[in-house]
Amino acid sequence: MAFHSGWFTENLLTQALVMLLLRTGRRTAEGNGGGPLRVAAAGLALVGILLPPTPLGPLLGMSALPPLYYLLLATVFALYAIALRAAHNRYQRISRY
């Protein structure tokens, strides 16, 4: 059950991150990205984090994740965000030509 919870949480958080970084571009990095998009991404992230330990989690085949998982997940997401921004910037440079 922990595998399903981890996969679910990581997937939703990754989708929220991609929505923010790719859809709003530099505006998010500068702190003035789209309001509705930020709300949607935050809601998606909250569902991903809060659903597994709720009573609905076991009905969906999930369980609470250990605290260490969130530390590892934060590290992976930081590296993922850096790589995503680098790829996006490269794409922007190439597509201008």
C-alpha positions as CSV (number, residue, x, y, z in Angstrom):
1,M,0.0,0.0,0.0
2,A,2.9,2.4,0.6
3,F,4.0,2.0,-3.0
4,H,0.6,3.1,-4.3
5,S,0.6,6.0,-1.9
6,G,4.1,7.1,-2.9
7,W,3.3,6.8,-6.6
8,F,0.1,8.7,-6.2
9,T,1.6,11.5,-4.2
10,E,4.7,11.8,-6.4
11,N,2.5,11.9,-9.5
12,L,0.2,14.6,-8.4
13,L,3.0,16.8,-7.0
14,T,5.0,16.4,-10.3
15,Q,1.9,17.4,-12.3
16,A,1.4,20.5,-10.1
17,L,5.1,21.4,-10.5
18,V,4.9,21.0,-14.2
19,M,1.8,23.1,-14.4
20,L,3.4,25.9,-12.5
21,L,6.8,25.9,-14.2
22,L,5.8,25.2,-17.8
23,R,2.5,27.0,-18.1
24,T,3.4,30.2,-16.3
25,G,7.1,30.4,-17.2
26,R,9.1,33.3,-15.8
27,R,6.1,34.8,-14.1
28,T,6.1,32.1,-11.5
29,A,9.9,32.4,-10.9
30,E,9.4,36.1,-10.4
31,G,6.4,35.6,-8.0
32,N,3.6,36.8,-10.2
33,G,2.2,33.8,-12.0
34,G,-1.4,33.1,-12.8
35,G,-3.7,33.1,-9.7
36,P,-6.2,30.4,-10.8
37,L,-3.3,28.2,-11.9
38,R,-1.6,28.6,-8.6
39,V,-4.8,27.7,-6.8
40,A,-5.3,24.6,-9.0
41,A,-1.7,23.5,-8.5
42,A,-1.9,24.0,-4.7
43,G,-5.2,22.1,-4.5
44,L,-3.7,19.2,-6.6
45,A,-0.6,19.1,-4.3
46,L,-2.8,19.1,-1.2
47,V,-4.8,16.2,-2.4
48,G,-1.7,14.3,-3.2
49,I,-0.3,14.9,0.3
50,L,-3.4,14.6,2.4
51,L,-5.4,11.8,0.8
52,P,-3.3,8.8,1.6
53,P,-3.5,9.1,5.4
54,T,-7.2,9.9,5.5
55,P,-9.9,7.2,6.0
56,L,-10.5,7.3,2.2
57,G,-6.8,6.3,1.6
58,P,-7.1,2.6,2.6
59,L,-10.2,2.3,0.5
60,L,-8.2,3.4,-2.5
61,G,-5.3,1.0,-1.6
62,M,-3.1,3.7,0.1
63,S,-1.5,4.2,3.5
64,A,0.3,7.0,5.3
65,L,3.8,7.5,4.1
66,P,6.8,7.7,6.4
67,P,8.2,11.2,7.1
68,L,11.5,10.3,5.4
69,Y,9.7,9.9,2.2
70,Y,8.7,13.5,2.1
71,L,12.3,14.6,2.7
72,L,13.5,12.4,-0.2
73,L,10.6,13.6,-2.3
74,A,11.5,17.3,-1.7
75,T,15.1,16.6,-2.8
76,V,13.9,14.8,-6.0
77,F,11.5,17.7,-6.8
78,A,14.2,20.3,-6.3
79,L,16.4,18.5,-8.7
80,Y,13.5,17.9,-11.1
81,A,12.5,21.6,-11.0
82,I,16.1,22.7,-11.8
83,A,16.2,20.3,-14.8
84,L,12.8,21.3,-16.0
85,R,13.7,25.0,-15.9
86,A,16.9,24.3,-17.7
87,A,15.1,22.3,-20.4
88,H,12.4,24.9,-20.7
89,N,15.0,27.7,-21.1
90,R,16.9,25.7,-23.7
91,Y,13.7,25.1,-25.6
92,Q,12.9,28.9,-25.5
93,R,16.4,29.8,-26.9
94,I,16.1,27.2,-29.7
95,S,12.6,28.1,-30.7
96,R,13.5,31.8,-31.2
97,Y,15.6,30.9,-34.2
